[in-house]
Structures are given as C-alpha cells and as structure tokens.
Amino acid sequence: MSQPSDNPLAYITEPLEFDRRDDADVLAGARDFRDQQARRRTVRDFSTRPVAREVIETCIEAAGGAPSGANQQPWHFVAISDPKIKSRIRHAAEEEERAFYAGRAGQEWLEALAHLGTDDNKPFLEEAPWLIVIFAKRWGEDGDGHRIKHYYVPESVGIASGFLISAIHRAGLASLTHTPAPMKFLNQICGRPESEKPVILLVVGHPKQDAEVPKITKYPLREISSWI
C-alpha cells in the first residue's frame, strides 16, 4: 500500500486482485456470461415461494461494487419483504398506473407497450417475496449538514442497477423492473430523504411454474454495435 506525500490530493493505492486468464479462457468466459444473460427475461408471474434474506443481501453487495463517479456510490437500496408494506406500495403504484393507462402516457407510448401486455394491475408487487427500491442519491451531506455534490448520478445508479439485476439472475431468481411514474410515494413509504430519488422498483423472486413471458426478438449484434 502506498500514499504519495507530495500530492495535495493524495490517494492510497493497493495491489490489484485480478483473475488473469489466457485468451481461450477469456473468450469462454465472455460466451458463458452472454449465454446466461440471454436466458434472462423480465417476469410478471411470481411465485410466493420465500427467498432467504441472505440471498438478497449478497446480490445488493454485488451491486454496491459497481463503478461510480468519483467513487461516491450515489445509491441506496431498500429491500422489502413485509406484506403490509408491499400492499401499501401496490396500492400507491396502481393508483399512478391507472392514471398512466387512462391517458397520462399518451397514445403513442401505450401503443409501444401493447406487445408486452401490461396494464394497471400489479399483483406481483404483493406476490413476489421481495421488492427492492433503488434510490439515486442526488447529493450527500458532510458532518455539518452541508450539501456535497454528487457526479454522474444517473450513470452510476444505472450501472449498479445492471449489476443487481445480473446478480439476481445469476443467483437463479427472476426480476421485474417496475417504474411507476411518479414514484415520490416510495420516499414516504420507505422513509427516505428528499435527496434521494426512487428510480426503479425491482420485483424479485421465483417465477411461477407456469409463468409465461412476451415473445420478443432481441436485436442481433450487427444492429446494436459499430466497429471502428
């Protein structure tokens, strides 16, 4: 461990822990992860089968290892299994969703969603064993209560959310990214401060045995990438 003494913005370093592999193993690892993620689907039919808290803790720890602007880690995860709280969240979310589908969204948006078969009924918010509310910490505070500016908050929280979804899938669970709008009710229900903005209500659990998902086609590599 080293610390440069002649730098007014001194930082501490430590040796990198890295699993160094040969080229064949690198390619095999990339393909294995690709194939595993290709099986990930957004699920709306959840079983009430319990999921141990330790599993959710471990997945959130994985998300906490995501890169972030200035390493400020501007996220907070609220994990909820209490049936009464889940019921309150469902009631509030469905109220917003009814307004959304009744006209707030606009016809073009509703037409874009039509092939997914979604509506304002959200039973999964109570059926799934866990809800994880992902909050973006728009600013922090020092010991004297002064605001500390956070940098690249949406980008950082987006990456952490991807880590979390991947960890949940890797654990053998299913998830749903639910985004009722507006989501301010989640601050009140979860007891989170004004500085935090709820961005995703993640539903987590085991899918039902007879669960079905929309038949969709994922874009091929040639349509999502360019090479220079």
C-alpha positions in Angstrom: 0.0 0.0 0.0 1.4 3.4 -0.9 0.5 7.0 -0.4 2.3 9.8 -2.4 3.2 12.5 0.1 4.0 15.3 -2.4 0.5 15.4 -3.9 -2.0 17.7 -2.2 -4.8 15.4 -3.4 -3.0 12.3 -2.1 -4.7 8.9 -2.6 -3.9 5.5 -1.2 -3.3 2.5 -3.5 -3.3 -1.2 -3.0 -2.3 -4.2 -5.2 -4.9 -5.2 -7.8 -6.6 -8.5 -7.2 -7.3 -9.9 -10.7 -8.0 -13.3 -12.2 -5.6 -13.4 -15.1 -6.6 -15.8 -17.8 -5.3 -16.9 -21.1 -7.1 -15.9 -24.3 -9.1 -19.0 -24.6 -10.5 -18.7 -21.1 -11.3 -15.0 -21.7 -13.4 -15.9 -24.7 -15.1 -18.8 -23.0 -15.9 -16.6 -20.0 -17.4 -14.0 -22.3 -19.5 -16.5 -24.1 -20.7 -18.2 -20.9 -21.9 -14.8 -19.5 -23.6 -13.9 -22.8 -25.4 -17.2 -22.9 -26.5 -16.9 -19.3 -27.8 -13.4 -19.8 -29.6 -14.4 -22.9 -31.8 -16.6 -20.8 -32.7 -13.7 -18.5 -36.3 -12.4 -19.0 -38.4 -9.9 -17.3 -41.1 -11.8 -15.3 -44.5 -10.8 -14.2 -45.8 -14.1 -12.9 -44.1 -14.6 -9.5 -44.4 -17.5 -7.0 -44.9 -16.8 -3.3 -42.0 -19.1 -2.6 -39.8 -17.5 0.0 -36.3 -16.2 -0.8 -33.7 -16.0 2.1 -32.7 -12.5 3.1 -29.0 -13.6 2.8 -29.6 -14.1 -1.0 -30.9 -10.5 -1.4 -28.1 -9.1 0.8 -25.5 -10.9 -1.3 -27.0 -9.5 -4.6 -27.1 -6.0 -3.2 -23.5 -6.3 -2.1 -22.6 -7.2 -5.7 -24.4 -4.1 -6.9 -22.5 -2.0 -4.4 -19.3 -2.9 -6.2 -20.3 -1.1 -9.4 -18.2 1.8 -10.6 -19.4 5.3 -9.8 -18.5 8.9 -10.4 -15.7 9.9 -8.1 -16.4 6.7 -6.2 -19.3 8.4 -4.4 -21.5 5.4 -4.7 -24.7 7.5 -5.0 -27.2 4.8 -4.5 -29.3 3.3 -1.7 -31.3 0.0 -1.8 -34.4 -0.6 0.3 -35.3 -4.3 0.4 -38.8 -5.0 1.5 -40.4 -8.3 2.4 -43.1 -7.1 4.9 -46.5 -8.0 3.4 -48.1 -4.8 4.8 -45.5 -2.5 3.2 -45.7 -4.4 -0.1 -49.5 -3.9 0.0 -49.1 -0.2 0.5 -46.7 0.0 -2.4 -49.0 -1.9 -4.7 -51.9 0.4 -3.8 -49.9 3.5 -4.4 -48.3 2.1 -7.6 -51.6 1.0 -9.1 -53.1 4.4 -8.4 -50.3 6.0 -10.5 -50.6 3.3 -13.2 -54.4 3.8 -13.6 -53.7 7.5 -14.4 -50.9 6.4 -16.7 -53.1 4.0 -18.7 -56.1 6.3 -18.6 -54.3 9.0 -20.6 -51.2 10.4 -18.9 -49.0 8.2 -21.0 -50.3 9.3 -24.4 -51.5 7.1 -27.2 -48.0 6.6 -28.8 -46.5 5.3 -25.6 -49.4 2.9 -24.9 -49.1 1.6 -28.5 -45.4 1.0 -27.9 -46.2 -1.1 -24.8 -49.1 -3.0 -26.3 -47.0 -6.0 -27.4 -45.9 -6.6 -23.8 -49.4 -7.0 -22.5 -49.0 -4.7 -19.5 -51.8 -2.9 -17.7 -52.5 -1.1 -14.4 -53.0 -4.4 -12.4 -49.8 -5.2 -10.5 -50.4 -8.3 -8.3 -46.7 -9.2 -8.4 -45.9 -6.3 -6.0 -47.5 -8.4 -3.3 -46.9 -12.0 -4.6 -43.2 -11.8 -5.0 -41.2 -12.3 -1.8 -39.0 -9.2 -2.2 -39.2 -5.7 -3.6 -36.0 -3.7 -3.9 -36.4 0.1 -4.3 -33.3 1.6 -6.0 -32.8 5.2 -4.9 -30.4 7.7 -6.6 -28.6 9.9 -4.0 -28.7 13.2 -5.8 -26.5 14.8 -3.2 -24.8 14.0 0.0 -24.1 15.8 3.3 -21.0 16.4 5.3 -20.8 16.2 9.1 -22.1 19.8 9.4 -25.1 19.2 7.1 -23.7 21.0 4.1 -24.5 19.5 0.7 -21.9 17.5 -1.2 -22.4 17.5 -4.9 -22.6 14.0 -6.5 -21.3 13.4 -10.0 -22.6 11.2 -12.8 -25.5 10.0 -10.6 -27.8 8.6 -13.3 -25.0 6.8 -15.0 -23.6 5.4 -11.7 -27.0 4.2 -10.5 -27.8 2.7 -13.9 -24.6 0.6 -13.8 -25.3 -0.5 -10.2 -28.9 -1.5 -11.2 -27.5 -3.6 -14.0 -25.1 -5.3 -11.6 -28.0 -6.0 -9.3 -30.2 -7.5 -12.0 -27.4 -9.7 -13.3 -26.6 -10.9 -9.7 -30.2 -11.8 -9.2 -30.3 -13.7 -12.4 -27.0 -15.4 -11.6 -28.5 -16.5 -8.2 -31.3 -18.3 -10.0 -34.1 -15.8 -9.4 -36.2 -13.7 -11.7 -36.8 -9.9 -11.6 -39.0 -7.2 -13.0 -38.0 -3.6 -13.4 -41.1 -1.6 -12.5 -41.2 2.1 -12.9 -44.5 3.7 -11.9 -44.4 7.4 -12.5 -44.2 9.5 -10.5 -42.6 7.4 -7.7 -42.4 10.0 -4.9 -44.7 7.8 -2.8 -41.7 5.5 -2.3 -39.8 8.1 -0.4 -42.6 8.3 2.1 -43.3 4.6 2.4 -39.5 3.7 2.7 -38.6 6.7 4.9 -36.0 8.1 2.5 -34.9 11.7 2.4 -35.6 14.3 -0.3 -32.0 14.0 -1.5 -32.8 10.5 -2.8 -34.9 9.9 -6.0 -36.5 6.5 -6.5 -35.6 5.3 -10.0 -36.6 1.5 -10.1 -38.9 -0.7 -8.1 -37.3 -4.1 -8.6 -39.5 -7.1 -8.0 -37.6 -10.2 -7.1 -38.4 -13.9 -6.6 -39.0 -17.3 -8.2 -41.2 -17.4 -11.2 -44.4 -19.4 -11.1 -44.1 -22.9 -12.6 -46.5 -21.9 -15.4 -45.0 -18.4 -15.9 -45.1 -17.0 -19.4 -43.3 -14.0 -20.9 -44.0 -12.0 -24.1 -42.5 -13.5 -27.2 -39.9 -11.0 -28.3 -36.9 -10.9 -30.6 -33.6 -9.4 -29.3 -31.7 -7.3 -31.7 -28.7 -9.0 -33.3 -25.1 -7.8 -32.8 -25.0 -6.1 -36.2 -27.9 -3.8 -35.2 -26.6 -2.8 -31.7 -22.9 -2.2 -32.5 -20.5 -0.5 -34.8 -16.8 -1.2 -35.1 -14.1 1.3 -36.0 
